[in-house]
Amino acid sequence: MPNIGPVEIIVILVVVILLFGVGRIGKIGGELGKSIREFRKGLEGDEKKAADKPADGTTGTATSSETKVS
């Protein structure tokens, strides 16, 4: 695999700027940042749900056969 040096990176950046323009690159970067943030929030929410769930796999709610009617 070829090594990518600083000169190659600069050439790639210049080509990207010519294709998309500075304003559009800023929008793309902002949208990428927002999507990464939302993805991380979603992962944290899933971890919290998994931590709240009992270890034996039950949901913690009583079924109709477990409820006692007085």
C-alpha positions as CSV (number, residue, x, y, z in Angstrom):
1,M,0.0,0.0,0.0
2,P,1.5,3.4,-1.0
3,N,2.3,5.9,1.7
4,I,0.4,9.1,1.6
5,G,2.6,12.1,2.5
6,P,1.8,15.7,3.2
7,V,2.0,16.7,-0.5
8,E,-0.5,14.1,-1.5
9,I,-2.9,15.2,1.2
10,I,-2.6,18.8,0.1
11,V,-3.4,17.8,-3.5
12,I,-6.4,15.8,-2.4
13,L,-7.7,18.8,-0.3
14,V,-7.3,21.2,-3.2
15,V,-9.2,18.8,-5.5
16,V,-12.0,18.5,-2.9
17,I,-12.2,22.3,-2.5
18,L,-12.4,22.8,-6.2
19,L,-15.1,20.2,-6.6
20,F,-17.3,21.2,-3.7
21,G,-16.4,24.7,-2.7
22,V,-15.6,26.0,0.8
23,G,-19.2,26.6,1.9
24,R,-20.4,23.2,1.0
25,I,-17.5,21.5,2.7
26,G,-18.4,23.4,5.9
27,K,-22.0,22.2,5.6
28,I,-20.9,18.6,5.0
29,G,-18.6,18.7,8.0
30,G,-21.3,20.1,10.2
31,E,-23.8,17.5,9.1
32,L,-21.2,14.7,9.7
33,G,-20.6,16.0,13.2
34,K,-24.3,16.1,14.0
35,S,-24.8,12.6,12.7
36,I,-21.9,11.3,14.8
37,R,-23.3,13.0,17.9
38,E,-26.7,11.5,17.3
39,F,-25.2,8.0,16.8
40,R,-23.3,8.3,20.1
41,K,-26.5,9.4,21.9
42,G,-28.3,6.4,20.5
43,L,-25.6,4.1,21.7
44,E,-25.7,5.6,25.2
45,G,-29.5,5.1,25.3
46,D,-29.2,1.5,24.3
47,E,-26.5,0.9,27.0
48,K,-28.8,2.5,29.6
49,K,-31.7,0.3,28.6
50,A,-29.5,-2.8,28.8
51,A,-28.3,-1.7,32.3
52,D,-31.9,-1.2,33.5
53,K,-33.0,-4.7,32.3
54,P,-32.7,-7.5,34.9
55,A,-29.9,-10.0,34.3
56,D,-32.3,-13.0,34.1
57,G,-33.9,-11.7,31.0
58,T,-37.3,-10.9,32.5
59,T,-38.9,-7.6,32.0
60,G,-39.8,-7.0,35.6
61,T,-43.5,-6.9,34.9
62,A,-46.0,-9.4,36.2
63,T,-47.9,-11.6,33.8
64,S,-51.5,-12.5,34.3
65,S,-50.7,-15.8,35.9
66,E,-48.5,-14.1,38.5
67,T,-50.9,-11.4,39.6
68,K,-53.1,-12.0,42.6
69,V,-56.6,-10.7,42.6
70,S,-58.0,-9.9,46.1
